[in-house]
Amino acid sequence: MPPGASVDLLRRASPTISVGILTADLLALGGELRVLEEAGVQVLHVDVMDGCFTPAMTVGPPFIKALRTPLLKDVHLMIQEPLGKVADYVAAGADIVTVHAESSVHIHRVLQHLGTLTNANDPARGIVRGVALNPGTPLDVLDPLLDEVDLVVLLAINPGWGGQSFLASTNRRAAEVKAFIRRSGRDILLGLDGGVTRENIGAVAAIGADVIVTGSAVFDGKAAAANAAFMLAEVGRAGRPRIP
């Protein structure tokens, strides 16, 4: 990818947080986005659920397009068979598109197709291609996919249900994924998603991920700016040389 591409912007920002917007006050969306921008957040996370891959339904491409912000739009597709749908999210302005390894029989083809799409915000930025794994998915599924991804996201909860705690097994799985990445020889980012709170952000950051997804921990009451600043500071304190 050319200099200044989305993946390079994300690498320079890491370690960082990707803030889920769906727990914000959606009736005051513009103001909520400005709060994040002023707090120094660089990545905005959107959970897209279809009611099939997950029990809940959330938003689609029109919502992504409505997000008027300079932040990188990090779109997490928790949907069945995304091959025919990823182009709509890219056209709506996604900079990062993460699909689930479990969501398609032909997930390799989905990732290849993502690599042919053009960033609607700036063609030079490219699309960050991510693959996500549920807690019960064996890590070996990554082996044939690493040549087609820029980001591996480990879910620390089972997707689609609120109120879950960060799974302790994620520590071991993250270490194993980092070993996979080192052996691949590619500069692939590691993300962690689910169960992240103000209370555990320091411990989660110490695992060594490049991107940590958090949502309700930021949009807690009226303290979003302070929460975002706190989370960024905790992740920054755990900063370390990137892998590989």
N, C-alpha and C positions, 0 to 999 in steps of 0.2 A: 504494500500500500504506500501511497505517496506521503511525504512529510506533512504533518498536520492532520492526518486521517484520524477518524474517531478512535481507532485502537491506540494510536500514539497518544492522543489526548488522555485516554483512560489510563495508559501506563504511567504517564507523567503525574497524574493525580493520585495514583495509588501509593500507599494504602489509603482508602477513603470509604465513605459510606454512599450508598444509593438509597435515597429516601422515597419510600412508598407514598404516593399521593392520595391513594383511595381512602386513607383514614383522616385526611384533611377535611376542612369545611368546604365542600364542593360548591356551596352557594356563594362562597367568597374565594373562588379559585385563583383569581388574579392576585389578590392580596396574599394568599398562602404561598404562591410561587415567589413573590417578591421577598417574603420572609426568608425563604430558603436561599435565594440568590444573595441577599444581604448577609446571611450567616456564613457564607463561604461554601455552601454545598455546590457540587459540580455535576452530580448525577441524580436524575429523577427516575424513580422506579414505578412502573405500572404493571400490576398483576391483571392479566387477561384470563378469565375463566369462562368456560363455555357451558357449564352445567352437565357435561358429559365426562370429560377427563377429571373434573372436580365436581362436587355436589353443588357448588355455588356458581352463579353467573355474575359477571361484573361489567366490563366495558369492551368496546370495539374500536375500530379505526377512527370513527368520528371524534371520539374522546381524545385519542392521541393527537389528532390534528388540531383540536381546540386548545392544546397546551402551548400557549405562546410564551416561550422561554428560551434563553440561550443555553440552558442546562442540557447536557446529553440526555436524550430520552432512552431509557433502559426498559425495553418492553419484554416482559416475561410471559410467554405464551403457554398457558396451561390448558391446551385445547387438543382435541382428537384430530389426527390426520391434518397437520398444518400445511402440507405442501401447496395446496391451492389457495392458501390464505395469507402466507407470509408477505406476498407482494403488496397486499392492501395495507399492511402495517408499515412497510417501508415507504410506500407512497404517502402515508399519513404523517411521516416525519420521524420514524424510529431511527435512532443511531445505533442502538444495540438491540439485537433480537435473539432471545434465548428460547430454544425449543427443548422439549423433554425427550430424552432417549426412549422413554416408554410410550411416547405418543403416536408413533408411526412404525409400521413394518419396514418402511424404507427411510429411516432417519438420515442415513448417509446421503441419500438423494436430496432430502430437504436442505441439508447443510450446503450441498453443492449448489442448489438453486439459489440459496441466499447469497452465495458468493458471486452470482451474476447480476445482482440487483444494484441499483444506483441510489445513493443517498439523496433524498428529496430536498434536504436542507442545503447541501453543498456536495456536488458529485465528487469532489476531491477528498471528502472525508471518509468515504467508503462505509461499509456496514460491519460492525463488530458481530461476529457469529459466535453464539454461545450455545452450549448444551448443558442441560440440567439433569441431575439424577436424584430420584427419590431415595429416602433412607434405606429402603429395602432392595435397591437395585445393585447388583454386583458391579464392582468397579471395572472389571474386565471389559465391559461393554465399551469403554473409552478407547481401547486399543485401536480399532479400525477407524476411529473418528478424529483422532488428534490432528491429522493433516488438514482437516476441514474446519477447525475451530480456533478462535482466539481467546475463548473464555470457557472455563468449566465451572459450573455452579453446583455446589452440594447443598441439597435441602437438609436442614437440621430439624425439620418437622415433616409430618405428612401433609401434603398440600390440600387446601380447601376447608380446613377446620381452624377456627380461632382458639386462642387460649392455651396452646400447646407450649411446653417447655423445650428449650434447646437440648437436643439429644447428645448425651455424653459420647456416644460412639462416633460423633462427627469429628472429634479430635483425631482418632485413629484413621478415619477415612480421608481426612485432609492430608495427613502425612503420607498416606499411600498415593493419593492423587499427585502430590508434589513430586514424589518419586517417579510416577508415570511421566510427568512433564519433563523432568530432568533427562530421563532416558530418551524422550522424543527429540531432544535438541531444539525444540521450538519455544519461542517466548510467549507462552500461553498464560493468561491470567487465571487466578483462582478466586472464586466467589463463594460466600456463605450466605444462606438465606433461611430465615425462620427462627422465631423464639429469641430474638435479640432485644434486650432491655437496657435501660440505664444501669441497672444493677450488674449485668453480666458483660457489658460491652468491652470492658478491659480484658477480661478473660478470653472472650471471643477473638478480640484483636490479636491477642498473644498467640493464637493458633497460626497466624501468619498469612491470612488471606489478603488479596489485593483489593477486593470489593466486598463490603459487608452491607447486606440489605436490612433496612430497618424502616418501620413505618409508624405504628402506634406509639412507639417510644419517643418519637419526635413530636407528633401531633397529640400531645397529652394536655388536655385543657387549653390554656391560653399561653403556654410557655414554649411554643415551637422554636422560636429563635434561640432561646437559652438551651433547650434540649439539643438542637442541631449542633450548636457550638460545643456543647459538652461532649457529644458523641464524636465529633471531628477531633477534638482535643485528645480523647482517650485513644482513638485509632492512631493519631499522630505520635503519641507517646510510645506506642507499640511498633512504630515504623522500623523497618529493617531492610537490608539489601534484598532486592527482588530476585525471584528465581526465574530461570535457572541461573 
